[in-house]
Amino acid sequence: MRSLMMTLAFIASMGVSASAQTASDIALTRFDCGTSNAPTDVGIRFTDTYAYSDLKIQIVYSCYLIKHGDDYMVWDAGQSMSAGAVAPKVSLVDQLAQLRLTPQQIKFIAISHYHGDHIGQVGSFPSSTLLIGKRDWDALTKSSESSVPFAHWITGAGKLETVAQDKDVFGDGTIVMLNMPGHTPGHHSLLVRLKNKGPVLLTGDLAHFRENYDSDGVPNFNTDRTETLSSFDRFKKIAKNLKATVIIQHDARDIAKLPPFPAAAH
């Protein structure tokens, strides 16, 4: 009996050690993935209930690098370099180069949803496995225009995994794509568990700015109102239960929640 108890204690201690090691090897870096125009009147397109009267918000475009041990994942691909006034000043590839990384080192390119300001530079990662919501993939592959950035994967030349529900990306619970439909049919948010900062939730476009998040606001271009409200409910419960830092990807006021590039949160 004593031998069995010692063996179980050893296994448990190994598990704790492995978990702690995994957590310490995770880092989150924000990339600037587009140059926003002047503050946007969000009462025009970002509500279906005539809210936010005269409210102007500085919209930003964000992408993220997640380091998981020796593996890397990029979350969202921002505006394309040919997007005109809102195009990034520095490409994702060049920002990676400042971190001494190449696109070939990115294991996963994960997309929150198929809108143009989140997929613009996805083609820069042809050797990466594309992770995208299944319902989004089904929708965009029916549209010749919106599918252009994904041509490499549509032709079968690239590795693709469509995500129907949640996806534990690395199989240890530290990086999880969360199924949050409504903005688009297959929209996902992302949970990143950091050792020091704690859990971080990246919204995708579940919310575009703080007032939108606080009021469960539904933009008039969302694909499903009921799904949006259900996703808000789930997301907020996750945030509360995990005591997570919520980062609204399009709100300039949330940039400071992560260290400025090239630094990373751990």
N, C-alpha and C positions, 0 to 999 in steps of 0.2 A: 504493500500500500504506500509506504513512504517513497519507494522508488517511482511509483506511478505519479504521485503528487509532485515529485521533483521534476519529472519529465514534463508534466503539464505546465508547471511554473516556468520551465525553460522555454517551452513553445510559446507561452503567453508573452514572455519577456522579449522573445525574438520578434513577435508580431508587433509589439509596441515600438521596438527599435526600428523595424522596417517602416512602420507608419510615420514615425517622426522623421526618418531620413527622407521619405517621399515628400512630406510637407515642406521640409527645408530646401528641397530642390526645385520648388515651384516659384516662378517669378512672373510678374505681369507688367508689361510696358505699353504705354499708349503712343500710337503714331498719329501724326497730323495727316489726315487723308482728304483734305479739301480746304479751300480758302473761302470762308463764308462771305456773303455780301453784308450790307448794312443790316441792322436788326430787322427781323421779319414781323409783320403784322399777323400774329397767329390766329386772330379771330376770323380770318378769311377762309383758310383751308383746314385748320386743325381742330374743328369742332363741328358737330352736327346738331348742337343745341344753342347756337348763337352765344356761346360763352366767350370769355377773354376779350371783351370789348376794349379796343384801344391799347391792348397789351402787345408790346413789341419785344421779341426775344432774339438774342444773338445765337443763331444756329451755327453749329460746328459739325464737322465730319470726322469721325474717329474710327481708327482701326487699332487692333491690339495684338501684341506678341505674347504668347504664353510659353514659358520654358518649363518643361516637365522632365527633370533629370537631363538626359542627353537628347531628348526629343523636343521639337518645336512645333507650335501650331500658330497660325495667324487667324484671327477672328475678324471677319469682314474685310472687304477690299476697297472700300471708299470710292471716291470720284475717279474717273479716268483722267489721264494726263491731257486728254483732248477735250475736257469738259468746259473749256472757255473760262469765264470769269471765276468759276468755283473750282477750277482744277487745282490740285495740290502744287505747291511750289517745289516740293521734293518728292520723288516717287517712292513707293513702298520699297522697291528694290534698293534704291540709294540709301534709304533710312536703315534698311537691314545691313547694308555695307558698312555703315557707321558703327554697327555693333559687331562687325567682322563676321557677318552671316551672309549666305547666298540663298537664293530661292530653292536650290537643290537640297538645302538642309532643313527645309520646312516639310515636316511629315504630313501635316493636315492643313488645308485651307478650308476653314469653316465659315459658312455664310448664314447670317441671321435670317435674311429673306432676299427676294429677287429684285428689289428696286435698284435703279441705276446708281444711286449714291452709295450703295453697299457692295457693288459687284464690279466697279470700274476697272480694277487692276487684277482681277482674278486670273486673267490670262498669263500673268507673270509667273505663275506657279504650276507649270505643266507637269512637273514630276511629283507634285503633292497629291494626296488623296483628297478629293473634294467631298466635304460633308455639307449636306443641304437638306432641308425639310422635304419629305417625299411629295407632299401636296404642292409645294412650291415648284419642285422639279417637274411634276406633271403639268403644271400650269404654264411654266415658262417654255417648255419644249414644244408647246402648241403655238407659241408666238415667235415668228421668224426674227423680229426686231430685238426683243429682250433676251433671246437665246444666244445672240452673237458672241458675247464674252465667254460663253461656255462651249464654244464650238469644239474645242479640244476634247472635252468629256462627252459631248453628244455623239461625236464620231466613234467613240469607243477607244480613243488613243490614250485617255487618261483614266486613272483609278477613280471610281465614284462609289459613294455610299449614301443612299437616300435615307433620311431619318424620319420614321413615322411617328415616334413618340419622344421620350427622353433618350439621350445617349450618354452613357458613361464613357467618355472618349478613351481614357487610358486604363479603364477597368479597376480603378482604385477609389473612385468617388471624389477625386480632387477636381476634376474638370468635367462638368456635366452640361450638355446641351439640353435646355428645358423647353418642352413643347408648349408654346404660347401663341396659338393661332388667333386670328382675328384681324390683325393689320394686313396680313396676307394669309392664305390658307395654311401654309406650312411654316409660319414664322416661329423662330426660336430665340430665346434669351440664353445667357451663359452664366453658370456658377463656377467660380474659381476659388478654391480654398487655399489661402495663404497662411503660412506659419505665424508670422508676426502681425500682419494686418487683419487676419481673420477672413471669413468668407466675403467675397465680393460678387455682386450680381450686376452683370452688364445687360442693359434692357433690350438691346437691339432697338427696334422701333415700337415696342409696346407702349412707351411714352416718349414724347419728343422734347419735353421741358417739364420743369418741376410742377408748375400749376396744372399741367395736363395729367401728371402722375397723381397729384394730390386729389384731384377731382374725378379720377377715372374717366377722363375725357376721351371721346371717340372722334378721330378725324373723319371728315365726310368722305374720304377716299379709302377708308378701311373696307376690307372685303366682307366682314361679318361683325355686326354690332354685338350680338349675343356672345360670340366666341371671344371678342375683345374684353367684355366685362368679366367673363369667366376667367380669362387669363390674368386680368388685373387682380382678381380675388386670390387666385392661386399664388401669383408672384408675391403679393404683399404678405401672405401668410408665410411663405418661405422666408422672406426677408425678416419678418418678426421672429420666427422660430430659430433662425440661425444667427440673429442679431447681425445681419449682413450689411456691408456698405453698398448702397445702391448707386450705380453710376449711370446716369441718363446720357446716352452716347451723343446726342445732338445738342445738349445744353452746355453752353460755354461756362456756366457757373459750376459745373461738375468736373471740369478739367483738373482743378486743384486737388481733387480727391486722390489722385495718383501723382507720383513724383514727375517732374518735367523730364521729357526725353533729353538724353538717352538713359536716365536712371530708371530703375524698376522698383516696383513694390514687391515685398517678400512676405 
